């Protein structure tokens, strides 16, 4: 149980935050270098086809994952003291088996539809068959790594998500490109590290036993409402590349991917902090400790700003010199860089607000927010991409991002009185949003996040 106490000690958040940020930095660096290798080595059309195929694979993985990764973080963190015999078997049969089955069925569907997909996207059918076979491993690697994090250790996340997968992808794709490999081999090089990640995470999870997710039925009642929001979130993250490819062609998709690649740096910084704080935030809200939740929210927001705002300001200023690194065809993306930077600065200032909202059990609100954001993005893309190409896509993405961050920021403030900035102070029990005390609001959050886990989902 030593690994489980790290988050509860005073320095736990700092150590786990450093580990999360190290993971984010390694993953972001690997992804950026991968895009650089592909854009410098392939034609814009070929690069765009590669990015479109991998984006669609990751989007499908995010949908069929059913948010079980976050569900396991929540369940294992809450049951970290349980040593129930057979808990591991329940984990495999009741949680992983449905996800693996759904991923396999989806992969089979992609393989069957490889021909039509090739005609629609311009991506060779062999690429779709390779990615269809890899889809279950892409899904399970993420879920299993999340499960280890729910048991209080960041080491598998750091080693697998921060090293094995991104660096493995970079090395294998670079080797395939240098060897002049055909597109299906290039896709296999991209997918193989996920196979290794799934196997290694499963081995590590067995080494952390005993563990227990509680009643499997309660787990799914908790996780199911969030699954829809997670699916929409996955669509939101990847759909823009696919839309650009469909409406403006693979070459425009390559330009869009290259010009927006820097957003991964900021997003992964937020992901690293969220990985470190998520389990602790769930426990704070479950215990009714609104002061601790406020401190976590504000601290992570400050760190997000410190870590990312210099990046966005620098990218907006230096884009005319940075984008040609991807090749001459990518030099015209300066306007995309400005829109991207301004949008991400606003989003960062809101903090990891959706994590706070969901940790408090407000999964229906989170789902509504993401649904609205996806609708805004699709609507703007359909209107703007045919006329403005990649610039229209980033404007559509920007509209969705602003909706996705500003709506939950308002809801968190109204519900719990939390703001991303301000001087740390104790909650006033006499005042709370909606005319209730902060203690009552926090208790309600705790019930949603924990005690009433059979009726609502939080992750």
Secondary structure, DSSP 4 states (H G I P E B T S, - for coil): -GGGGTTTSTTHHHHHHHHHHHHHHHHHHHHHHHHHHHHHHS-HHHHHHHHHHHHHHHHHHHHHTTTHHHHHHHHHHHTTT---TTHHHHIIIIIIHHHHHHHHHHHHHHHHTHHHHHHHH---HHHHHHHHHHHHHHHHHHHHHHHHHHTT--HHIIIIIIIIHHHHHHHHHHHHHHTT--HHHHHHHHHHHHHHHHHHHHHHHHHT-------HHHHHHHHHHHHHHHHHHHHHHHHHHHHHHHHH-HHHHHHHHHHTTTHHHHHHHHHHHHHHHHHHHHHHHHTT-HHHHHHHHHHHHHHHHHHHHHHHHHHHHHHHHHGGGG-GGGTT-HHHHHHHHHHHHHHHHT-SHHHHHHHTT-HHHHHHHHHHHHHHHHHHHHHHHHHHTHHHHHHHHHHHHHHHHHHHHHHHHHHH---SSS------TT--GGGS-HHHHHHHHHIIIIITTTT----
